């Protein structure tokens, strides 16, 4: 940080928070009636997770949530985003509700509220009951209606105290990962048409759940969805043609996720011959049910430049050796924050927006003084927040920011090899140690701003 640092203030009432997901943090994989999730099964397959680890224990948040929430309060968090576990609540996917599962989230919400922390629920963060996946998962429309059934159970129990709900986390990764990769449960490689049908069925589940939340919540409810985007920035932001190219490329890639929600239709360019899924007009009406807010996860993006030789008019620079990377090999591109907010709000009717995830993995080491001096992470977050402030100063409205993640946790196929938290977790002992970034974030929240 500069000696004569400049302070960038955020608007009064700006929500500072953090996030986690059920599968990555809770552990307790069979406790109190929970069934196996698709990820519980997937992680056991040889070669899937680095180090051969799994999330049967994770960071034991299920048993340690009270002390973990106390840490949230000590840092001054205003809001905490967490996900509920479908296999914990309806173990068979449909049918009998597991009251012990709901009891846990009942206690969890009350504990957050006890410290004045606003609960912000995500209903699906990739952990489907495995029995439902075996029935076809989101390849089948029946799962869309099963998801609505699960949503009903959660909202009936928690809807009197929880105001903010998101249906899905990162539909992009469900679509491109579940049935077309080796890194996302269930790890199947299926046809383009089946993948497109799964995307549509997830959108349908989102629309059905949105209506369920509004029907059964008794608090002043707001509903949204959380998306990760293919973020594209102009190679030269002073070159109007590069700016045009970046925006057109961004819309071309992300309209398959955004148009159904905000325009009630899929872009024609996304379907190749023979890959069009089964879609009805009534389903599109459900999918395009108006939303109260949009959740955007931002980690990085890539540059685009104008190229008249390309039919599209643009050229993506997917690899740039000059861009620094995190330990996950993700590019550090702070301007992705500014351009993602700009592209979305310039092209879609977004009523309210939150940055629902932003963070970085670095090699965190406990030094001789017993502390973790994660300067790289602080610099990363400071740069991205500076770009968020730039977007807001330019007139784009963002109402809150969620750090990913508060605690180190199970990082999907990377297992425990990557740490993104501001709180260090010693996995053998489950001891929590606040990193320098945690104290930095506490000061950001207290001052409602950053220093650059």
C-alpha positions as semicolon CSV with decimal commas, in nm:
position;residue;x (nm);y (nm);z (nm)
1;X;0,000;0,000;0,000
2;X;0,124;0,350;-0,082
3;X;0,252;0,571;0,199
4;X;0,002;0,845;0,117
5;X;-0,282;0,609;0,039
6;X;-0,603;0,739;-0,109
7;X;-0,929;0,617;0,045
8;X;-1,211;0,500;-0,180
9;X;-1,539;0,511;0,012
10;X;-1,838;0,294;-0,073
11;X;-2,199;0,414;-0,039
12;X;-2,367;0,419;0,298
13;X;-2,548;0,090;0,356
14;X;-2,317;-0,107;0,125
15;X;-2,329;-0,471;0,236
16;X;-1,995;-0,630;0,319
17;X;-2,009;-1,006;0,347
18;X;-1,848;-1,340;0,276
19;X;-1,961;-1,677;0,147
20;X;-1,930;-2,054;0,173
21;X;-2,110;-2,361;0,037
22;X;-2,255;-2,661;0,216
23;X;-2,048;-2,932;0,048
24;X;-1,719;-2,744;0,073
25;X;-1,749;-2,659;0,441
26;X;-2,004;-2,858;0,640
27;X;-1,861;-3,210;0,646
28;X;-2,091;-3,434;0,854
29;X;-2,165;-3,618;0,532
30;X;-2,392;-3,878;0,693
31;X;-2,501;-3,694;1,006
32;X;-2,864;-3,665;1,113
33;X;-3,019;-3,842;0,816
34;X;-2,826;-3,680;0,531
35;X;-2,786;-3,894;0,219
36;X;-2,490;-3,906;-0,017
37;X;-2,464;-3,620;-0,261
38;X;-2,344;-3,656;-0,618
39;X;-2,015;-3,502;-0,505
40;X;-1,981;-3,747;-0,214
41;X;-1,987;-4,027;-0,470
42;X;-1,782;-3,847;-0,737
43;X;-1,498;-3,755;-0,499
44;X;-1,441;-4,121;-0,412
45;X;-1,346;-4,207;-0,768
46;X;-0,969;-4,253;-0,810
47;X;-0,792;-3,958;-0,968
48;X;-1,080;-3,710;-0,937
49;X;-0,958;-3,506;-0,638
50;X;-0,598;-3,403;-0,587
51;X;-0,446;-3,595;-0,299
52;X;-0,735;-3,840;-0,298
53;X;-0,922;-3,632;-0,041
54;X;-1,296;-3,574;-0,001
55;X;-1,534;-3,353;0,195
56;X;-1,663;-3,605;0,447
57;X;-1,523;-3,374;0,716
58;X;-1,425;-3,062;0,517
59;X;-1,384;-2,785;0,778
60;X;-1,644;-2,945;1,007
61;X;-1,860;-2,633;0,982
62;X;-2,167;-2,844;1,066
63;X;-2,037;-2,893;1,420
64;X;-1,836;-2,571;1,450
65;X;-2,080;-2,320;1,304
66;X;-2,131;-2,133;1,632
67;X;-1,762;-2,055;1,679
68;X;-1,729;-1,986;1,305
69;X;-2,018;-1,739;1,313
70;X;-1,855;-1,573;1,613
71;X;-1,550;-1,512;1,392
72;X;-1,781;-1,356;1,131
73;X;-1,917;-1,123;1,397
74;X;-1,567;-1,031;1,518
75;X;-1,476;-0,930;1,164
76;X;-1,790;-0,718;1,137
77;X;-1,963;-0,904;0,852
78;X;-2,300;-0,754;0,766
79;X;-2,420;-1,051;0,560
80;X;-2,320;-1,414;0,506
81;X;-2,402;-1,619;0,201
82;X;-2,428;-1,994;0,253
83;X;-2,599;-2,281;0,075
84;X;-2,844;-2,535;0,206
85;X;-2,783;-2,901;0,127
86;X;-3,056;-3,076;-0,073
87;X;-2,943;-3,427;0,040
88;X;-2,952;-3,307;0,400
89;X;-3,310;-3,184;0,369
90;X;-3,475;-3,431;0,129
91;X;-3,236;-3,729;0,126
92;X;-3,421;-3,915;-0,149
93;X;-3,446;-3,611;-0,374
94;X;-3,825;-3,604;-0,342
95;X;-4,069;-3,717;-0,078
96;X;-4,004;-3,726;0,296
97;X;-3,844;-3,417;0,446
98;X;-3,563;-3,475;0,696
99;X;-3,658;-3,248;0,984
100;X;-3,315;-3,283;1,147
101;X;-3,161;-3,134;0,835
102;X;-3,395;-2,837;0,850
103;X;-3,333;-2,807;1,225
104;X;-2,964;-2,746;1,153
105;X;-3,034;-2,456;0,917
106;X;-3,296;-2,326;1,160
107;X;-3,026;-2,300;1,428
108;X;-2,778;-2,162;1,176
109;X;-3,004;-1,875;1,069
110;X;-3,086;-1,790;1,430
111;X;-2,716;-1,783;1,518
112;X;-2,642;-1,541;1,235
113;X;-2,931;-1,317;1,336
114;X;-2,815;-1,326;1,698
115;X;-2,502;-1,139;1,587
116;X;-2,688;-0,910;1,351
117;X;-2,558;-1,088;1,040
118;X;-2,801;-1,107;0,751
119;X;-2,854;-1,464;0,617
120;X;-2,829;-1,490;0,237
121;X;-2,922;-1,838;0,115
122;X;-2,823;-2,022;-0,202
123;X;-3,043;-2,326;-0,258
124;X;-2,810;-2,515;-0,490
125;X;-2,431;-2,511;-0,487
126;X;-2,368;-2,833;-0,681
127;X;-2,458;-3,099;-0,421
128;X;-2,755;-3,293;-0,558
129;X;-2,881;-3,602;-0,372
130;X;-2,706;-3,886;-0,552
131;X;-3,030;-4,081;-0,575
132;X;-3,174;-3,791;-0,777
133;X;-2,868;-3,787;-1,002
134;X;-2,916;-4,158;-1,065
135;X;-3,268;-4,075;-1,185
136;X;-3,112;-3,854;-1,452
137;X;-3,032;-3,539;-1,256
138;X;-3,088;-3,222;-1,456
139;X;-3,098;-3,424;-1,775
140;X;-3,461;-3,488;-1,676
141;X;-3,731;-3,225;-1,627
142;X;-3,858;-3,425;-1,330
143;X;-3,554;-3,294;-1,140
144;X;-3,667;-2,936;-1,203
145;X;-3,989;-3,013;-1,019
146;X;-3,802;-3,208;-0,750
147;X;-3,591;-2,897;-0,692
148;X;-3,908;-2,690;-0,651
149;X;-4,027;-2,944;-0,392
150;X;-3,699;-2,911;-0,201
151;X;-3,721;-2,531;-0,224
152;X;-4,070;-2,544;-0,075
153;X;-3,944;-2,735;0,230
154;X;-3,661;-2,488;0,292
155;X;-3,866;-2,173;0,244
156;X;-4,155;-2,295;0,459
157;X;-3,909;-2,342;0,746
158;X;-3,679;-2,043;0,703
159;X;-3,884;-1,794;0,501
160;X;-4,004;-1,608;0,810
161;X;-3,648;-1,489;0,885
162;X;-3,454;-1,507;0,559
163;X;-3,511;-1,220;0,319
164;X;-3,250;-1,288;0,051
165;X;-3,254;-1,602;-0,163
166;X;-3,061;-1,721;-0,464
167;X;-3,170;-2,030;-0,652
168;X;-2,850;-2,154;-0,818
169;X;-2,479;-2,095;-0,798
170;X;-2,301;-2,068;-1,134
171;X;-2,536;-2,234;-1,381
172;X;-2,252;-2,201;-1,632
173;X;-2,052;-2,467;-1,449
174;X;-2,349;-2,699;-1,410
175;X;-2,403;-2,680;-1,786
176;X;-2,041;-2,712;-1,899
177;X;-1,925;-2,934;-1,614
178;X;-2,174;-3,196;-1,499
179;X;-2,228;-3,375;-1,828
180;X;-1,927;-3,261;-2,026
181;X;-1,619;-3,285;-1,803
182;X;-1,407;-3,487;-1,563
183;X;-1,399;-3,216;-1,295
184;X;-1,764;-3,171;-1,196
185;X;-1,999;-3,433;-1,050
186;X;-2,120;-3,669;-1,188
187;X;-1,839;-3,642;-1,445
188;X;-2,025;-3,768;-1,750
189;X;-1,949;-3,695;-2,115
190;X;-2,279;-3,671;-2,299
191;X;-2,409;-3,523;-2,623
192;X;-2,451;-3,154;-2,693
193;X;-2,828;-3,197;-2,704
194;X;-2,836;-3,359;-2,360
195;X;-2,616;-3,080;-2,222
196;X;-2,850;-2,820;-2,371
197;X;-3,150;-2,999;-2,222
198;X;-2,979;-2,998;-1,882
199;X;-2,917;-2,623;-1,912
200;X;-3,283;-2,563;-1,994
201;X;-3,396;-2,786;-1,708
202;X;-3,178;-2,593;-1,464
203;X;-3,331;-2,269;-1,591
204;X;-3,677;-2,421;-1,544
205;X;-3,586;-2,528;-1,189
206;X;-3,470;-2,172;-1,121
207;X;-3,799;-2,026;-1,244
208;X;-4,010;-2,274;-1,049
209;X;-3,809;-2,209;-0,733
210;X;-3,838;-1,832;-0,775
211;X;-4,216;-1,862;-0,770
212;X;-4,207;-2,102;-0,474
213;X;-3,994;-1,860;-0,270
214;X;-4,237;-1,576;-0,330
215;X;-4,535;-1,797;-0,253
216;X;-4,412;-1,932;0,081
217;X;-4,179;-1,671;0,229
218;X;-4,343;-1,451;0,490
219;X;-4,060;-1,197;0,514
220;X;-3,996;-0,910;0,274
221;X;-3,832;-1,140;0,022
222;X;-3,590;-1,074;-0,262
223;X;-3,494;-1,347;-0,509
224;X;-3,201;-1,370;-0,747
225;X;-2,955;-1,605;-0,911
226;X;-2,576;-1,626;-0,893
227;X;-2,380;-1,641;-1,217
228;X;-2,019;-1,672;-1,320
229;X;-1,967;-1,518;-1,661
230;X;-1,721;-1,557;-1,944
231;X;-1,579;-1,210;-1,877
232;X;-1,424;-1,025;-2,170
233;X;-1,238;-0,694;-2,153
234;X;-1,113;-0,467;-2,436
235;X;-0,745;-0,514;-2,510
236;X;-0,714;-0,139;-2,544
237;X;-0,993;0,036;-2,350
238;X;-0,914;0,360;-2,535
239;X;-0,981;0,193;-2,870
240;X;-1,353;0,210;-2,949
241;X;-1,333;-0,091;-3,178
242;X;-1,177;-0,304;-2,904
243;X;-1,448;-0,186;-2,662
244;X;-1,714;-0,285;-2,917
245;X;-1,547;-0,623;-2,975
246;X;-1,526;-0,702;-2,603
247;X;-1,892;-0,622;-2,544
248;X;-2,011;-0,821;-2,845
249;X;-1,798;-1,120;-2,745
250;X;-1,926;-1,100;-2,385
251;X;-2,289;-1,098;-2,498
252;X;-2,232;-1,376;-2,751
253;X;-2,091;-1,604;-2,483
254;X;-2,320;-1,515;-2,193
255;X;-2,655;-1,458;-2,365
256;X;-2,730;-1,832;-2,331
257;X;-2,735;-1,773;-1,955
258;X;-2,890;-1,426;-1,942
259;X;-3,140;-1,406;-2,229
260;X;-3,370;-1,682;-2,093
261;X;-3,395;-1,501;-1,759
262;X;-3,426;-1,145;-1,885
263;X;-3,572;-1,179;-2,236
264;X;-3,765;-1,504;-2,212
265;X;-3,581;-1,668;-2,501
266;X;-3,260;-1,843;-2,595
267;X;-3,026;-1,682;-2,850
268;X;-3,056;-1,862;-3,182
269;X;-2,679;-1,886;-3,226
270;X;-2,637;-2,125;-2,931
271;X;-2,810;-2,421;-3,097
272;X;-2,624;-2,626;-3,353
273;X;-2,821;-2,853;-3,584
274;X;-2,989;-3,134;-3,393
275;X;-2,901;-2,995;-3,048
276;X;-3,221;-2,803;-2,965
277;X;-3,374;-2,927;-2,636
278;X;-3,743;-2,969;-2,555
279;X;-3,877;-2,625;-2,465
280;X;-4,231;-2,493;-2,423
281;X;-4,361;-2,135;-2,421
282;X;-4,504;-2,189;-2,074
283;X;-4,163;-2,298;-1,947
284;X;-4,002;-1,984;-2,089
285;X;-4,260;-1,772;-1,904
286;X;-4,165;-1,947;-1,581
287;X;-3,793;-1,910;-1,649
288;X;-3,825;-1,536;-1,718
289;X;-4,010;-1,463;-1,394
290;X;-3,874;-1,119;-1,292
291;X;-3,585;-1,119;-1,044
292;X;-3,509;-0,875;-0,765
293;X;-3,131;-0,891;-0,796
294;X;-2,843;-1,044;-0,987
295;X;-2,546;-1,214;-0,819
296;X;-2,215;-1,196;-1,005
297;X;-1,908;-1,404;-0,921
298;X;-1,586;-1,243;-1,043
299;X;-1,241;-1,403;-1,051
300;X;-1,092;-1,308;-1,386
301;X;-1,138;-1,270;-1,760
302;X;-0,947;-1,230;-2,082
303;X;-0,891;-0,954;-2,335
304;X;-1,060;-0,921;-2,671
305;X;-0,945;-0,709;-2,963
306;X;-1,114;-0,603;-3,282
307;X;-1,014;-0,817;-3,579
308;X;-1,189;-0,751;-3,913
309;X;-1,046;-1,075;-4,052
310;X;-1,264;-1,275;-3,814
311;X;-1,627;-1,332;-3,915
312;X;-1,738;-1,222;-3,569
313;X;-1,522;-0,910;-3,579
314;X;-1,335;-1,000;-3,262
315;X;-1,041;-1,207;-3,147
316;X;-1,006;-1,347;-2,795
317;X;-0,664;-1,345;-2,631
318;X;-0,717;-1,652;-2,417
319;X;-0,358;-1,669;-2,295
320;X;-0,138;-1,376;-2,207
321;X;0,198;-1,461;-2,044
322;X;0,221;-1,110;-1,899
323;X;-0,083;-1,164;-1,675
324;X;0,008;-1,279;-1,321
325;X;-0,171;-1,587;-1,188
326;X;-0,284;-1,730;-0,855
327;X;-0,182;-2,077;-0,736
328;X;-0,489;-2,212;-0,918
329;X;-0,340;-2,065;-1,236
330;X;-0,627;-1,818;-1,263
331;X;-0,530;-1,488;-1,420
332;X;-0,526;-1,180;-1,199
333;X;-0,725;-0,932;-1,408
334;X;-0,883;-0,670;-1,178
335;X;-1,044;-0,483;-1,469
336;X;-1,267;-0,789;-1,520
337;X;-1,469;-0,654;-1,228
338;X;-1,538;-0,321;-1,398
339;X;-1,614;-0,462;-1,742
340;X;-1,838;-0,745;-1,620
341;X;-2,056;-0,504;-1,423
342;X;-2,065;-0,262;-1,718
343;X;-2,146;-0,522;-1,986
344;X;-2,429;-0,678;-1,784
345;X;-2,595;-0,355;-1,674
346;X;-2,560;-0,196;-2,019
347;X;-2,740;-0,486;-2,185
348;X;-2,991;-0,623;-1,933
349;X;-3,253;-0,477;-1,702
350;X;-3,078;-0,547;-1,372
351;X;-3,266;-0,398;-1,077
352;X;-3,000;-0,470;-0,817
353;X;-2,660;-0,639;-0,823
354;X;-2,428;-0,801;-0,572
355;X;-2,076;-0,929;-0,621
356;X;-2,148;-1,269;-0,469
357;X;-1,794;-1,413;-0,492
358;X;-1,447;-1,269;-0,536
359;X;-1,121;-1,407;-0,406
360;X;-0,792;-1,578;-0,481
361;X;-0,584;-1,883;-0,394
362;X;-0,228;-1,828;-0,276
363;X;0,036;-2,032;-0,098
364;X;-0,042;-1,953;0,265
365;X;0,228;-2,042;0,515
366;X;0,226;-2,009;0,892
367;X;0,542;-1,812;0,968
368;X;0,766;-1,818;1,277
369;X;0,538;-1,566;1,450
370;X;0,237;-1,799;1,413
371;X;0,070;-1,573;1,156
372;X;-0,017;-1,589;0,786
373;X;0,105;-1,284;0,597
374;X;-0,100;-1,318;0,278
375;X;-0,002;-0,989;0,118
376;X;-0,073;-1,123;-0,232
377;X;-0,436;-1,186;-0,140
378;X;-0,477;-0,840;0,013
379;X;-0,334;-0,681;-0,301
380;X;-0,563;-0,894;-0,519
381;X;-0,877;-0,798;-0,326
382;X;-0,777;-0,433;-0,306
383;X;-0,728;-0,414;-0,683
384;X;-1,060;-0,582;-0,761
385;X;-1,248;-0,364;-0,512
386;X;-1,085;-0,058;-0,668
387;X;-1,228;-0,163;-1,006
388;X;-1,568;-0,222;-0,845
389;X;-1,552;0,129;-0,702
390;X;-1,466;0,259;-1,051
391;X;-1,776;0,093;-1,194
392;X;-1,996;0,238;-0,921
393;X;-1,846;0,584;-0,966
394;X;-1,933;0,554;-1,337
395;X;-2,298;0,509;-1,239
396;X;-2,338;0,132;-1,219
397;X;-2,523;0,019;-0,909
398;X;-2,385;-0,257;-0,689
399;X;-2,532;-0,308;-0,343
400;X;-2,288;-0,545;-0,176
401;X;-1,975;-0,756;-0,193
402;X;-1,916;-1,113;-0,073
403;X;-1,562;-1,233;-0,019
404;X;-1,484;-1,589;-0,132
405;X;-1,410;-1,732;0,094
406;X;-1,410;-1,655;0,461
407;X;-1,254;-1,990;0,554
408;X;-1,022;-2,221;0,367
409;X;-1,228;-2,521;0,256
410;X;-1,255;-2,819;0,023
411;X;-1,192;-2,675;-0,323
412;X;-1,371;-2,931;-0,540
413;X;-1,129;-3,127;-0,765
414;X;-0,837;-2,939;-0,608
415;X;-0,926;-3,084;-0,269
416;X;-0,734;-2,918;0,013
417;X;-0,440;-2,814;-0,205
418;X;-0,575;-2,463;-0,269
419;X;-0,656;-2,206;-0,003
420;X;-0,888;-1,914;-0,081
421;X;-0,993;-1,821;0,271
422;X;-0,911;-1,520;0,484
423;X;-0,920;-1,756;0,780
424;X;-0,664;-2,037;0,773
425;X;-0,788;-2,384;0,862
426;X;-0,538;-2,638;0,990
427;X;-0,718;-2,944;0,855
428;X;-0,576;-3,210;1,093
429;X;-0,679;-3,011;1,402
430;X;-0,953;-2,786;1,251
431;X;-0,789;-2,491;1,424
432;X;-0,881;-2,151;1,276
433;X;-0,615;-1,879;1,238
434;X;-0,701;-1,535;1,104
435;X;-0,475;-1,438;0,813
436;X;-0,359;-1,082;0,761
437;X;-0,630;-1,053;0,495
438;X;-0,897;-1,116;0,759
439;X;-0,776;-0,819;0,963
440;X;-0,750;-0,616;0,643
441;X;-1,109;-0,702;0,552
442;X;-1,224;-0,611;0,902
443;X;-1,077;-0,264;0,852
444;X;-1,241;-0,236;0,509
445;X;-1,580;-0,315;0,659
446;X;-1,532;-0,081;0,954
447;X;-1,422;0,206;0,730
448;X;-1,663;0,120;0,446
449;X;-1,381;0,165;0,199
450;X;-1,037;0,068;0,076
451;X;-0,700;0,243;0,054
452;X;-0,507;0,246;-0,271
